[in-house]
Amino acid sequence: MRIPTDYAAGYAEARLVDAEMARNYIVHTRVGDPAADAFIERIHEMPTDRALPLVTAGMDRDEEALRRAPSFVREFFDPMDTPPDWVDQADFLPGVRMFHRNSPVVLASMLAGTLVEGFSTNIAKSFFITGRLRDQGVRRLKQNNRHMVEIFMPGGLEREGDGWKLSVRIRILHAQIRSLLANSDDWDEEAWGLPLSAAHLGFAIVAFSARLLKHMKNLGAVYTEQERAGFMAVWRYTGNLMGIPDSILYTDEEEALRVFEIGRLCEPEPDFESIAMANALINSGPLLVDMTDPKVRQNFASYVFRVSRALIGRTLSDQLNYPATPLVGVLPWFRMQRRYQRFAARYLKPLAKQNNNFTAFTSLLQVSVFDEAGISYRLPDHVYAEESSRW
């Protein structure tokens, strides 16, 4: 096992807690997605005007086009037509219902908690180098939001569902970015392992699932154990479609939280890329809801920083150079506002429509889901987003 130099100190600490899981995490910093990486390598051999229709044919299961396509296209897509034995679409339904019932706090929890925790790891380096939030950042976030909504639509993860297609699109996109970064002078594989490694994607999927559940609860979400399990099942199959190997894909919530704990120990402390990405993410909130007045935007961003600090804790907030704000009462006040909003929506509808930081924050998902360009299977063609064709 070759330990990336950035991970040596963290690995030594993590081994004291869970040696087997720590070793597994470090091993996966050198693992990508062999099937998707090979697919992208073959795609690169073709002109763009021929490659894009092949990806589209595979996504849409266009049998006539696939019969004429090179064999490697079917070899990549066909195994994904049949879900793993552990997938039962009926298990998803309680989680789907819970997601939509708690939708006002879903993106608030994702933006202020889950994504920030994700950027506290070395995965931030991939995003920072490529500039995915620096250039067209709001559009990138809207695409991510649409993916989350589509996987939680009834039937969204069936073969013809948009949730299925968007999950596989992410898998292909990750392989493309991995290829671009691996061939870039900006990436230090000896220090960081592979770009968008299986370790980071395995960490991300537990953040999107188990950690998101925790943050949602802290912001007032209510769910049953069955709904909780359904939510985890949706994200687990999504992770499978995104190409995360079974060797680091969680099986249940308990294991997911353990992966998060050990992964955090293995990861180095947040560097300047994490600081830049986390702060850029929080400051993107006002742009998602089309706030244009500088004072209004600053006030709203300050509000999101306070909520985020309460969710992720003082230590990580300070590491990410958050503004110093008090933590006492932030989450109880948010939960009280959430209860009042539900009451007003039922009995005092004019008051429920009043604009304030809370209503703007809890409406992020509704106003930012759909990208005007729809689903596109175009891929970036340059490591830097500002120099890439639109995708």
Secondary structure as GFF3:
##gff-version 3
##sequence-region A 1 391
A	DSSP	three_ten_helix	5	7	.	.	.	ID=ss1
A	DSSP	alpha_helix	8	27	.	.	.	ID=ss2
A	DSSP	three_ten_helix	28	30	.	.	.	ID=ss3
A	DSSP	alpha_helix	34	43	.	.	.	ID=ss4
A	DSSP	alpha_helix	48	60	.	.	.	ID=ss5
A	DSSP	alpha_helix	63	68	.	.	.	ID=ss6
A	DSSP	alpha_helix	71	81	.	.	.	ID=ss7
A	DSSP	three_ten_helix	89	92	.	.	.	ID=ss8
A	DSSP	alpha_helix	93	101	.	.	.	ID=ss9
A	DSSP	alpha_helix	103	109	.	.	.	ID=ss10
A	DSSP	pi_helix	110	114	.	.	.	ID=ss11
A	DSSP	alpha_helix	115	119	.	.	.	ID=ss12
A	DSSP	alpha_helix	123	130	.	.	.	ID=ss13
A	DSSP	alpha_helix	137	151	.	.	.	ID=ss14
A	DSSP	alpha_helix	162	182	.	.	.	ID=ss15
A	DSSP	alpha_helix	189	192	.	.	.	ID=ss16
A	DSSP	alpha_helix	198	206	.	.	.	ID=ss17
A	DSSP	pi_helix	207	211	.	.	.	ID=ss18
A	DSSP	alpha_helix	212	218	.	.	.	ID=ss19
A	DSSP	alpha_helix	225	241	.	.	.	ID=ss20
A	DSSP	alpha_helix	253	266	.	.	.	ID=ss21
A	DSSP	alpha_helix	272	288	.	.	.	ID=ss22
A	DSSP	alpha_helix	294	312	.	.	.	ID=ss23
A	DSSP	alpha_helix	314	319	.	.	.	ID=ss24
A	DSSP	alpha_helix	330	347	.	.	.	ID=ss25
A	DSSP	alpha_helix	349	352	.	.	.	ID=ss26
A	DSSP	alpha_helix	357	362	.	.	.	ID=ss27
A	DSSP	alpha_helix	364	368	.	.	.	ID=ss28
A	DSSP	three_ten_helix	385	387	.	.	.	ID=ss29
###
